[in-house]
Amino acid sequence: MDVRDGIRLDGKVAVVTGAAGEIGTATIQLMALRGARIVAIDRNQDALAKAVATLPANAEAISLVADVTNEDDVEGYVRKAVEAAGTIDIFFNNAGIEGEIAPITHYPIESFRRVLDVNVVGVFLGMKYVLPVMLKNNTGSIINTASVAGLMGSPGVAVYSASKHAVIGLTKSAAIEVTGTNVRINCVCPGLIDSRMLSSIFEGRNPGKQQATATKAIERIPARRLGLTSEVASVVAFLASDEARYVCGASYTVDGGRLTS
């Protein structure tokens, strides 16, 4: 991964949930390259170990297995992160799932609840337990993972879209709650990013015709291509850094101009 913009995170402790996912892994790689100390969180122990193994040999990193929907697990990973690293400077509140791809009339209630549990409750619990650490130190940056689906509607992913609208609402409200402090809360809104999740959405919408679906989707993106996980990571790293110290309550789209078309 090439680092050319000069933004540094030297010595900062970065806690990242969903670290074994593609965006999570790209982000811990970039943050480690920029000097951050990594605390990687995921519920999949094997995938988490593989993600941490991709970090530079000189990276300071620990991994913790936790379920972001379980309040005891969340309290536990925050406590262990502070015990191990002393503080939390950066929190990439990233864990999320797409859920089933289906119209509302055919959407199973169990899947509906699972998507909201991971994507909304997980984000809420993360902020609930990380914010006291940051407020005590009067410094810190939280970046929640929303989506362009949180800024628009889209067929077949109504539940995912609803969950990401909620993340944006949580972000804006939490940003107001920390008024007068040096804690900042923002969110990143990825668009169509080349990833397993996007492939799942394309397959769910048009089974067996992923490539045709992708081609049609790309035609609606001014950049005329899918985004890269590394490009999302770059925006997250900027929001985590002191270069973004006057940015709070913002929703940064990383979508190749999709929302302008």
ROSE-144115 format. One record per residue (C-alpha): residue in one letter; x, z, y. Coordinates in steps of 0.05 Angstrom, whole numbers, plus 5000, padded with zeros to 4 digits. Example, Ala and Ser with C-alpha at 12.3 -4.5 7.8 and 13.67 -1.06 7.14 Angstrom:
BEGIN
NODE res    u    w    v
NODE   a 5246 5156 4910
NODE   s 5273 5143 4979
END
This chain:
BEGIN
NODE res    u    w    v
NODE   m 5000 5000 5000
NODE   d 5029 4978 5067
NODE   v 5027 5028 5125
NODE   r 5041 4993 5191
NODE   d 5000 5028 5246
NODE   g 5044 5090 5254
NODE   i 4988 5140 5245
NODE   r 5016 5202 5211
NODE   l 4984 5261 5175
NODE   d 5048 5300 5162
NODE   g 5035 5369 5133
NODE   k 4960 5365 5139
NODE   v 4919 5389 5079
NODE   a 4868 5336 5059
NODE   v 4812 5353 5010
NODE   v 4779 5291 4981
NODE   t 4718 5291 4936
NODE   g 4702 5232 4891
NODE   a 4778 5223 4889
NODE   a 4775 5186 4823
NODE   g 4730 5132 4852
NODE   e 4758 5069 4882
NODE   i 4750 5089 4955
NODE   g 4772 5160 4940
NODE   t 4835 5137 4903
NODE   a 4853 5087 4958
NODE   t 4845 5143 5009
NODE   i 4888 5195 4974
NODE   q 4942 5142 4965
NODE   l 4942 5125 5039
NODE   m 4938 5197 5063
NODE   a 4995 5216 5017
NODE   l 5037 5159 5044
NODE   r 5023 5186 5114
NODE   g 5049 5255 5096
NODE   a 4985 5293 5078
NODE   r 4982 5345 5024
NODE   i 4927 5324 4977
NODE   v 4874 5365 4942
NODE   a 4836 5316 4898
NODE   i 4767 5334 4872
NODE   d 4725 5298 4819
NODE   r 4680 5316 4761
NODE   n 4715 5268 4714
NODE   q 4780 5302 4692
NODE   d 4812 5242 4659
NODE   a 4797 5194 4716
NODE   l 4821 5246 4766
NODE   a 4887 5254 4730
NODE   k 4897 5178 4731
NODE   a 4881 5175 4805
NODE   v 4931 5230 4823
NODE   a 4983 5196 4779
NODE   t 4981 5136 4827
NODE   l 5007 5178 4885
NODE   p 5079 5171 4908
NODE   a 5129 5212 4868
NODE   n 5144 5256 4928
NODE   a 5071 5270 4944
NODE   e 5046 5342 4946
NODE   a 4981 5341 4908
NODE   i 4936 5384 4865
NODE   s 4873 5364 4828
NODE   l 4811 5406 4816
NODE   v 4752 5388 4771
NODE   a 4686 5404 4804
NODE   d 4614 5380 4808
NODE   v 4595 5371 4881
NODE   t 4521 5385 4865
NODE   n 4538 5455 4839
NODE   e 4544 5506 4894
NODE   d 4589 5552 4854
NODE   d 4635 5493 4840
NODE   v 4638 5474 4913
NODE   e 4652 5545 4935
NODE   g 4705 5547 4881
NODE   y 4742 5483 4901
NODE   v 4743 5504 4973
NODE   r 4770 5573 4956
NODE   k 4822 5545 4908
NODE   a 4844 5494 4960
NODE   v 4855 5548 5012
NODE   e 4891 5592 4961
NODE   a 4937 5536 4941
NODE   a 4950 5502 5008
NODE   g 4934 5556 5059
NODE   t 4881 5517 5097
NODE   i 4839 5453 5101
NODE   d 4855 5405 5158
NODE   i 4819 5343 5132
NODE   f 4757 5338 5089
NODE   f 4737 5270 5062
NODE   n 4667 5286 5036
NODE   n 4664 5224 4994
NODE   a 4632 5234 4926
NODE   g 4571 5190 4915
NODE   i 4532 5147 4866
NODE   e 4490 5085 4873
NODE   g 4437 5105 4822
NODE   e 4391 5056 4788
NODE   i 4378 4988 4821
NODE   a 4302 4981 4820
NODE   p 4242 4975 4866
NODE   i 4208 5039 4888
NODE   t 4148 5025 4843
NODE   h 4193 5027 4781
NODE   y 4243 5080 4803
NODE   p 4248 5140 4755
NODE   i 4239 5206 4791
NODE   e 4297 5236 4752
NODE   s 4344 5182 4779
NODE   f 4315 5192 4849
NODE   r 4332 5266 4847
NODE   r 4401 5253 4818
NODE   v 4420 5206 4875
NODE   l 4397 5255 4928
NODE   d 4431 5312 4892
NODE   v 4499 5278 4892
NODE   n 4496 5238 4957
NODE   v 4460 5288 5001
NODE   v 4464 5358 4970
NODE   g 4538 5345 4953
NODE   v 4554 5327 5025
NODE   f 4514 5386 5052
NODE   l 4548 5436 5005
NODE   g 4617 5409 5022
NODE   m 4606 5419 5096
NODE   k 4573 5487 5084
NODE   y 4637 5515 5052
NODE   v 4691 5475 5088
NODE   l 4666 5485 5158
NODE   p 4678 5561 5159
NODE   v 4752 5548 5142
NODE   m 4759 5498 5198
NODE   l 4720 5538 5249
NODE   k 4762 5600 5234
NODE   n 4824 5558 5251
NODE   n 4788 5521 5307
NODE   t 4814 5454 5281
NODE   g 4796 5402 5229
NODE   s 4766 5334 5215
NODE   i 4709 5321 5167
NODE   i 4692 5250 5147
NODE   n 4629 5239 5107
NODE   t 4618 5176 5066
NODE   a 4554 5142 5087
NODE   s 4542 5066 5082
NODE   v 4514 5008 5120
NODE   a 4455 5021 5074
NODE   g 4445 5083 5117
NODE   l 4436 5038 5178
NODE   m 4388 4987 5149
NODE   g 4339 4976 5092
NODE   s 4354 4936 5029
NODE   p 4312 4918 4968
NODE   g 4327 4951 4902
NODE   v 4369 5007 4932
NODE   a 4316 5044 4973
NODE   v 4337 5111 4944
NODE   y 4411 5099 4956
NODE   s 4394 5076 5026
NODE   a 4351 5137 5039
NODE   s 4408 5182 5016
NODE   k 4458 5149 5062
NODE   h 4409 5153 5121
NODE   a 4408 5228 5106
NODE   v 4485 5231 5107
NODE   i 4486 5200 5176
NODE   g 4434 5251 5199
NODE   l 4474 5308 5171
NODE   t 4536 5282 5204
NODE   k 4505 5276 5273
NODE   s 4471 5344 5269
NODE   a 4533 5379 5243
NODE   a 4575 5347 5298
NODE   i 4529 5379 5350
NODE   e 4533 5446 5314
NODE   v 4609 5448 5324
NODE   t 4603 5434 5399
NODE   g 4658 5470 5438
NODE   t 4707 5473 5380
NODE   n 4765 5430 5358
NODE   v 4729 5412 5294
NODE   r 4705 5340 5290
NODE   i 4653 5310 5242
NODE   n 4644 5235 5233
NODE   c 4622 5188 5179
NODE   v 4646 5121 5153
NODE   c 4596 5067 5133
NODE   p 4627 5017 5085
NODE   g 4592 4950 5077
NODE   l 4601 4904 5017
NODE   i 4666 4930 4987
NODE   d 4697 4898 4926
NODE   s 4686 4954 4876
NODE   r 4651 4976 4812
NODE   m 4593 5003 4853
NODE   l 4580 4936 4887
NODE   s 4585 4900 4821
NODE   s 4532 4948 4793
NODE   i 4486 4933 4852
NODE   f 4495 4858 4845
NODE   e 4482 4861 4770
NODE   g 4420 4905 4780
NODE   r 4391 4857 4830
NODE   n 4405 4793 4792
NODE   p 4426 4807 4719
NODE   g 4478 4759 4691
NODE   k 4488 4725 4758
NODE   q 4537 4771 4795
NODE   q 4580 4714 4822
NODE   a 4521 4676 4851
NODE   t 4495 4739 4882
NODE   a 4563 4756 4912
NODE   t 4571 4685 4940
NODE   k 4504 4689 4974
NODE   a 4520 4758 5002
NODE   i 4587 4735 5029
NODE   e 4553 4679 5067
NODE   r 4519 4733 5109
NODE   i 4584 4768 5127
NODE   p 4619 4741 5189
NODE   a 4687 4757 5157
NODE   r 4666 4713 5098
NODE   r 4694 4759 5045
NODE   l 4683 4826 5012
NODE   g 4718 4886 5040
NODE   l 4776 4923 5007
NODE   t 4777 4997 4989
NODE   s 4843 5001 5027
NODE   e 4807 4978 5090
NODE   v 4757 5035 5084
NODE   a 4815 5083 5072
NODE   s 4849 5060 5136
NODE   v 4788 5079 5178
NODE   v 4782 5146 5143
NODE   a 4855 5161 5155
NODE   f 4846 5144 5229
NODE   l 4786 5190 5235
NODE   a 4826 5244 5200
NODE   s 4884 5238 5248
NODE   d 4897 5266 5317
NODE   e 4891 5195 5343
NODE   a 4815 5204 5336
NODE   r 4813 5272 5370
NODE   y 4759 5248 5420
NODE   v 4715 5218 5365
NODE   c 4658 5262 5340
NODE   g 4589 5248 5313
NODE   a 4606 5174 5303
NODE   s 4586 5127 5247
NODE   y 4642 5077 5236
NODE   t 4621 5013 5201
NODE   v 4671 4978 5157
NODE   d 4630 4916 5140
NODE   g 4664 4853 5164
NODE   g 4610 4846 5218
NODE   r 4552 4846 5169
NODE   l 4506 4887 5214
NODE   t 4516 4838 5271
NODE   s 4492 4779 5231
END
